[in-house]
Amino acid sequence: MEGLALVFIGMLVVLITALEGIENHASALVYRVSGVMLIVMAGMSAFTGARTSIIPMKLCPPIFLTVSAMYLLGSM
């Protein structure tokens, strides 16, 4: 389910940027909402998947937070 959410968030950001450009209010809103959703997913992943011994699962929260920071900084 997490993978589908990530694909949806990524496609939403790509499509809104391609269709509306980066200087549109709708684009800024999508970037901010996507950034907040990634923060929520990072928190959820930190308490579930990151507690395993599988290295890629431990990398998810920092990756989500990094992309979220880029989205939020890009929306300003």
Residue frames as a rotation matrix with the C-alpha (Angstrom) as fourth column:
MET 1
0.566 0.824 0.000 0.00
0.824 -0.566 0.000 0.00
0.000 0.000 -1.000 0.00
GLU 2
0.377 -0.520 -0.767 2.88
0.202 -0.762 0.616 2.34
-0.904 -0.387 -0.182 0.78
GLY 3
-0.646 -0.666 0.373 4.31
0.462 0.047 0.886 1.80
-0.607 0.745 0.277 -2.69
LEU 4
-0.088 0.712 0.697 1.03
0.964 -0.115 0.239 2.81
0.250 0.693 -0.676 -4.34
ALA 5
0.777 0.347 -0.526 0.89
0.524 -0.819 0.233 5.96
-0.349 -0.457 -0.818 -2.23
LEU 6
-0.064 -0.897 -0.438 4.44
0.169 -0.443 0.881 6.86
-0.983 -0.017 0.180 -3.27
VAL 7
-0.676 -0.112 0.728 3.67
0.717 0.129 0.685 6.31
-0.171 0.985 -0.007 -6.95
PHE 8
0.360 0.896 0.259 0.51
0.913 -0.395 0.098 8.43
0.191 0.201 -0.961 -6.63
ILE 9
0.629 -0.180 -0.756 2.35
0.309 -0.835 0.456 11.27
-0.713 -0.521 -0.469 -4.89
GLY 10
-0.443 -0.896 -0.033 5.13
0.257 -0.163 0.953 11.22
-0.859 0.414 0.302 -7.48
MET 11
-0.528 0.309 0.791 2.76
0.846 0.105 0.523 11.13
0.079 0.945 -0.317 -10.44
LEU 12
0.593 0.778 -0.206 0.62
0.800 -0.599 0.041 13.89
-0.091 -0.189 -0.978 -8.94
VAL 13
0.310 -0.572 -0.760 3.64
0.130 -0.766 0.629 16.17
-0.942 -0.294 -0.163 -8.57
VAL 14
-0.719 -0.606 0.341 4.88
0.377 0.072 0.923 15.38
-0.584 0.792 0.177 -12.08
LEU 15
-0.242 0.708 0.663 1.47
0.955 0.052 0.294 15.91
0.174 0.704 -0.688 -13.69
ILE 16
0.714 0.533 -0.454 0.66
0.622 -0.780 0.062 19.17
-0.321 -0.327 -0.889 -11.89
THR 17
-0.027 -0.808 -0.589 4.10
0.059 -0.589 0.806 20.53
-0.998 -0.014 0.063 -12.79
ALA 18
-0.783 -0.285 0.553 3.77
0.511 0.213 0.833 19.48
-0.356 0.934 -0.021 -16.43
LEU 19
-0.100 0.864 0.493 0.21
0.957 -0.053 0.286 20.80
0.273 0.500 -0.822 -16.82
GLU 20
0.823 0.559 -0.097 0.22
0.555 -0.757 0.345 23.94
0.119 -0.338 -0.933 -14.67
GLY 21
0.206 -0.825 0.527 3.88
0.069 -0.525 -0.849 24.92
0.976 0.211 -0.051 -14.32
ILE 22
-0.287 -0.451 -0.845 5.74
0.831 0.322 -0.454 25.74
0.477 -0.832 0.282 -11.13
GLU 23
-0.983 -0.140 0.122 4.48
0.079 -0.908 -0.411 29.28
0.168 -0.394 0.904 -10.48
ASN 24
-0.213 0.977 0.025 0.84
-0.197 -0.068 0.978 28.29
0.957 0.204 0.206 -10.07
HIS 25
-0.244 0.199 0.949 -1.00
-0.961 -0.183 -0.209 28.28
0.132 -0.963 0.236 -6.72
ALA 26
0.821 0.568 -0.056 -2.31
-0.563 0.822 0.086 24.79
0.095 -0.039 0.995 -7.43
SER 27
0.384 -0.772 -0.506 1.25
0.074 0.572 -0.817 23.53
0.920 0.277 0.277 -7.90
ALA 28
-0.522 -0.591 0.615 2.38
-0.529 -0.341 -0.777 25.04
0.669 -0.731 -0.134 -4.60
LEU 29
0.198 0.690 0.696 -0.57
-0.978 0.184 0.096 23.44
-0.062 -0.700 0.712 -2.83
VAL 30
0.893 0.099 -0.438 0.21
-0.209 0.955 -0.211 20.02
0.398 0.280 0.874 -4.33
TYR 31
-0.046 -0.986 -0.162 3.88
-0.028 0.164 -0.986 20.32
0.999 -0.041 -0.035 -3.33
ARG 32
-0.486 -0.128 0.864 2.97
-0.791 -0.355 -0.498 21.25
0.371 -0.926 0.071 0.25
VAL 33
0.527 0.755 0.391 0.34
-0.842 0.526 0.120 18.55
-0.114 -0.392 0.913 0.68
SER 34
0.738 -0.332 -0.588 2.69
-0.041 0.847 -0.530 15.96
0.674 0.415 0.611 -0.83
GLY 35
-0.331 -0.914 0.236 5.46
-0.281 -0.143 -0.949 17.08
0.901 -0.380 -0.209 1.52
VAL 36
-0.210 0.339 0.917 3.21
-0.978 -0.080 -0.194 16.73
0.007 -0.937 0.348 4.56
MET 37
0.834 0.540 -0.117 2.04
-0.546 0.838 -0.023 13.30
0.085 0.083 0.993 3.41
LEU 38
0.351 -0.788 -0.505 5.66
0.031 0.549 -0.835 12.18
0.936 0.278 0.217 3.07
ILE 39
-0.525 -0.481 0.702 6.37
-0.664 -0.285 -0.691 13.38
0.532 -0.829 -0.169 6.62
VAL 40
0.310 0.728 0.612 3.43
-0.928 0.371 0.029 11.31
-0.206 -0.577 0.790 7.85
MET 41
0.888 0.004 -0.460 4.67
-0.208 0.895 -0.394 8.30
0.411 0.445 0.796 5.88
ALA 42
-0.125 -0.991 -0.038 8.19
-0.253 0.069 -0.965 8.76
0.959 -0.111 -0.259 7.30
GLY 43
-0.369 0.062 0.927 6.78
-0.926 -0.115 -0.360 8.71
0.085 -0.991 0.100 10.83
MET 44
0.693 0.692 0.203 4.72
-0.694 0.716 -0.072 5.63
-0.195 -0.091 0.977 10.08
SER 45
0.683 -0.505 -0.527 7.68
-0.091 0.658 -0.748 3.91
0.724 0.559 0.404 8.46
ALA 46
-0.304 -0.835 0.458 9.95
-0.612 -0.197 -0.766 4.78
0.730 -0.513 -0.451 11.39
PHE 47
-0.206 0.306 0.929 7.65
-0.931 0.232 -0.283 2.92
-0.302 -0.923 0.237 13.76
THR 48
0.767 0.549 0.332 7.02
-0.416 0.820 -0.393 -0.08
-0.488 0.164 0.857 11.51
GLY 49
0.954 -0.299 -0.017 9.40
0.166 0.573 -0.803 -0.96
0.250 0.763 0.596 8.68
ALA 50
0.340 -0.886 0.315 12.53
-0.519 -0.456 -0.723 0.76
0.784 0.083 -0.615 9.97
ARG 51
0.304 -0.189 0.934 12.61
-0.919 0.198 0.340 -1.51
-0.249 -0.962 -0.114 13.01
THR 52
0.984 0.025 0.177 13.52
0.022 0.966 -0.259 -4.54
-0.177 0.259 0.950 10.90
SER 53
0.192 -0.978 0.080 17.00
0.141 0.108 0.984 -5.72
-0.971 -0.178 0.159 10.02
ILE 54
0.284 -0.021 0.959 16.44
0.946 0.170 -0.276 -5.07
-0.157 0.985 0.069 6.30
ILE 55
-0.576 -0.685 -0.446 18.65
0.614 -0.723 0.318 -2.14
-0.540 -0.091 0.837 5.28
PRO 56
-0.781 0.276 0.560 16.39
0.352 -0.547 0.760 -0.67
0.516 0.791 0.330 2.53
MET 57
0.291 0.936 -0.197 13.50
0.701 -0.068 0.710 -0.46
0.651 -0.344 -0.676 5.03
LYS 58
0.194 -0.311 -0.930 15.71
0.868 -0.388 0.311 1.52
-0.458 -0.868 0.194 7.42
LEU 59
-0.816 -0.575 0.064 16.50
0.520 -0.680 0.517 4.00
-0.254 0.455 0.854 4.66
CYS 60
-0.178 0.838 0.516 12.87
0.859 -0.123 0.496 4.87
0.479 0.532 -0.698 3.95
PRO 61
0.602 0.506 -0.618 12.28
0.758 -0.606 0.242 7.49
-0.252 -0.613 -0.748 6.69
PRO 62
-0.159 -0.680 -0.715 15.36
0.272 -0.727 0.631 9.61
-0.949 -0.095 0.301 5.83
ILE 63
-0.859 -0.104 0.502 14.56
0.509 -0.056 0.859 9.40
-0.062 0.993 0.101 2.11
PHE 64
0.105 0.978 0.182 10.93
0.935 -0.160 0.318 10.43
0.340 0.137 -0.930 2.72
LEU 65
0.526 0.075 -0.847 12.04
0.597 -0.742 0.305 13.35
-0.606 -0.666 -0.435 4.89
THR 66
-0.567 -0.795 -0.218 14.60
0.322 -0.457 0.829 14.49
-0.759 0.400 0.515 2.31
VAL 67
-0.687 0.387 0.615 12.07
0.650 -0.050 0.758 14.47
0.324 0.921 -0.217 -0.53
SER 68
0.394 0.864 -0.314 9.52
0.914 -0.332 0.235 16.18
0.098 -0.380 -0.920 1.73
ALA 69
0.115 -0.441 -0.890 12.01
0.447 -0.777 0.443 18.94
-0.887 -0.449 0.107 2.51
MET 70
-0.874 -0.443 0.201 12.66
0.352 -0.290 0.890 19.43
-0.336 0.848 0.410 -1.21
TYR 71
-0.263 0.867 0.422 8.92
0.834 -0.016 0.552 19.67
0.486 0.497 -0.719 -1.93
LEU 72
0.555 0.528 -0.643 8.30
0.805 -0.535 0.256 22.10
-0.209 -0.660 -0.722 0.90
LEU 73
-0.207 -0.697 -0.686 11.28
0.310 -0.712 0.630 24.29
-0.928 -0.082 0.363 0.01
GLY 74
-0.870 -0.120 0.479 10.28
0.487 -0.051 0.872 24.17
-0.080 0.991 0.103 -3.65
SER 75
0.026 0.977 0.213 6.79
0.936 -0.098 0.338 25.41
0.351 0.191 -0.917 -2.83
MET 76
0.236 0.038 -0.971 8.03
0.683 -0.718 0.138 28.61
-0.692 -0.695 -0.196 -1.18
